[in-house]
Amino acid sequence: MIAEAAGATAELVIDLSALRANWRLLADKVAPVECAAVIKADGYGIGLEPAARALWAEGCRTFFVARLSEGVRARATLPQATIYMLDGLTPGAAATLKAHALRPALGAMEEIAEWGDAGPAALHFDTGMNRLGLAPSEVGVALAALGAKPTLVMSHFTSSEFPDATDNARQEAAFAAVEKEIRDIPASLCNSSGIFLASHPWRDMVRPGYALYGGNPTPHDTNPMRAVAHLTATMLKVRTVPRGDCVGYNRTWTARRDSRIAIVGVGYADGVPRGAMGTDDKRGPDVMIGDARCPIVGRVSMDLIAIDATDARAGDVGRGAPVEFLGARIGVDEFAAHAGTIGYEILTGLGRRYRRVYRGG
Ligand SMILES: *Cc1c(COP(=O)(O)O)cnc(C)c1O
């Protein structure tokens, strides 16, 4: 039983001590370079405000968000922090940014013109992603148009989780060309995986997100980070399914033996992607029942998932027994890989129907 959550079908425990330890590990690794924190998308699904407070308490002073609404929330939580907006200056937002002392990462000449002298701002250069950001060739006109010195120049890797990707060196070179045109302005290039590149392109500030929340920044290697999100669901019913019977919508999974099937109360409405289904052709992601790895079987429903608990210890299977979906043993990267997605999407999709418990911090 999930003792302190009687009646809840699933409990999401957010370990803020692990979040702090993850930030500390990265900050120590890059010191004396500044380690900022990206808390966009509701702090990668774990909650923007608790994440911001815990990171601030650990010593983080610079934060990045995407949306205006996130910037306003971050400012309300951290009156003293430096907060950058990765969306840049969205049309018409200058007065709101200024009112909340939020700094846009300006990524277009139109944004620079609209911002005028509304306050401190970063310049964001695109070195290969072809999304937001100024062209490196615009550095001269951008600096002239902004008038005041930008407080940061930044760019973003396309493929830093792949150390051998040719984009990494190409982007570093393109960014170095921008840096040659600027003097005495802090620079930032690294997301989580960028921090682990052998060339250490840390510059003056790194901007991790994913790794802080327990994602593996080195997917080719063991995960140096601690799990932050721990998701446990409760068995609502256990049934025996005879060999040859199917489970779930559209009969996509057939029992190859007489099976004990545990039904738990999480579904795609809770952020478990439909790609996490187990079919006759493809094993679904494993979850933990006691010490046993057991696969998801059949379609993921809106509210329910079936698990083949046949190989679990009998004493661990029964109404009210816990099933670990995410935690120290099932990482977000592993779960995502078997669900046909990436851990970023698992984290940012964490559902709103869970009983949420914050620990540490
Ligand atoms: C989201 C984001 C980050 C953080 O990336 P992670 O891979 O989650 O560490 C850093 N910089 C920019 C521009 C981003 O959009």
The ligand as an SDF file (V2000), in Angstrom:
LIG
                    3D

 15 15  0  0  0  0  0  0  0  0999 V2000
   15.4520   23.9730  -23.1850 C   0  0  0  0  0  0  0  0  0  0  0  0
   16.7020   24.7140  -23.4250 C   0  0  0  0  0  0  0  0  0  0  0  0
   17.8570   24.4720  -22.6570 C   0  0  0  0  0  0  0  0  0  0  0  0
   17.9490   23.3160  -21.6920 C   0  0  0  0  0  0  0  0  0  0  0  0
   18.1990   22.1350  -22.4490 O   0  0  0  0  0  0  0  0  0  0  0  0
   18.3690   20.7120  -21.7540 P   0  0  0  0  0  0  0  0  0  0  0  0
   18.7140   19.8180  -22.8820 O   0  0  0  0  0  0  0  0  0  0  0  0
   17.0530   20.3940  -21.1430 O   0  0  0  0  0  0  0  0  0  0  0  0
   19.4410   20.8260  -20.7490 O   0  0  0  0  0  0  0  0  0  0  0  0
   18.9450   25.3000  -22.8280 C   0  0  0  0  0  0  0  0  0  0  0  0
   18.9250   26.2910  -23.7420 N   0  0  0  0  0  0  0  0  0  0  0  0
   17.8580   26.5330  -24.5380 C   0  0  0  0  0  0  0  0  0  0  0  0
   17.9090   27.6200  -25.5440 C   0  0  0  0  0  0  0  0  0  0  0  0
   16.7140   25.7320  -24.4090 C   0  0  0  0  0  0  0  0  0  0  0  0
   15.6560   25.9560  -25.2060 O   0  0  0  0  0  0  0  0  0  0  0  0
  1  2  1  0
  2  3  1  0
  2 14  2  0
  3  4  1  0
  3 10  2  0
  4  5  1  0
  5  6  1  0
  6  7  2  0
  6  8  1  0
  6  9  1  0
 10 11  1  0
 11 12  2  0
 12 13  1  0
 12 14  1  0
 14 15  1  0
M  END
$$$$
